[in-house]
Every structure is written in C-alpha cells, then in structure tokens.
Amino acid sequence: MNSGPQNESAAYLQDTKEWLDPRFRGLRNSRVFILVFDICSPESFHHVKQLRQQILDSTSKPPLIVVVGNKRDQQKHRFVPRHVLSLLVKKSWKCGYLECSARNNWHILLLFKELLISTTTRSRSHTSSICLQGALHRERCSIM
C-alpha cells in the first residue's frame, strides 16, 4: 500500500471535485426542503423518495424536509390512502407531511406558516425532529 503524497493529493482532488459539483451546490447550502408530489401518481412519489435520499446524502446536517401531497382536490384518484403516506413519511422518513390543493389554494398558506413555525422552533431547540404544529387543523390558520 502506498499512502504517500500522491494518494493524499488524489483523495483531496476527488473530494474537492465532488464538493464543487454544481449539481449538489443547492442541496448542501439549503436547510429547508419542500418536496411536492402528485397524490394521484406513484411515479411522482417515487421521485420525491429519490430526491429525499439525494438530499440526505449531500448534506452533513439533517435538513428540515416537508413532503407535500398536491392535488387533494382529486383525492378520488389517489394511488394510496392518506394515512399510509402520512405514516411512512412521518415515522420512517422523520419528515413533516401535509396535503394541499394548488388548484383550490387549499393549505398553501398553511404550509408556509407551519414551515416557518417549525424552522423557528427547530433553530431554538437544536433538534432534527420535524413536527408540523397541527397543520391539518383549519381553525388554527390565521395569517395576517
């Protein structure tokens, strides 16, 4: 085994090359991610699953990730019940979960309000747990 200067410089160049890769620059510098998928499309959920893994692989500190199921207005066509997705995302992935309808503007403002609250709470407590503060309770939404 040769662990001389050439191997060290090669390892340094490889690390530098990966760090400077523009594909992951946004991932490394972000602290909050909103991953949106179509609740009627299993392919879009699979894509969100892959994005989440890329984010986790590209960041040293676990970011705040909220997974959002869009097209709630078309829930008759959903590929899996809401409680199944919610359980997977919250328990297994340790991410926040919310469903909305961009078409009807349902839970859009609530998403950002709860994300802001979660980000503020997380920065104060220095924990990586994600808890949306009752995002599915409509009566709590009072944005001024």
QUILIN-V779793 format. One record per run of one state. SS is the DSSP state (H for helix, E for strand, C for the rest). FROM is the first residue (numbers start at 1). LEN is the number of residues. If there is no record, write none. Layout:
# QUILIN-V779793
[[SS & FROM & LEN] [SS & FROM & LEN]]
This chain:
# QUILIN-V779793
[[C & 1 & 4] [H & 5 & 16] [C & 21 & 1] [H & 22 & 8] [C & 30 & 2] [E & 32 & 7] [C & 39 & 3] [H & 42 & 17] [C & 59 & 5] [E & 64 & 7] [C & 71 & 1] [H & 72 & 6] [C & 78 & 4] [H & 82 & 11] [C & 93 & 3] [E & 96 & 4] [C & 100 & 1] [E & 101 & 1] [C & 102 & 4] [E & 106 & 1] [C & 107 & 1] [H & 108 & 18] [C & 126 & 12] [H & 138 & 3] [C & 141 & 4]]
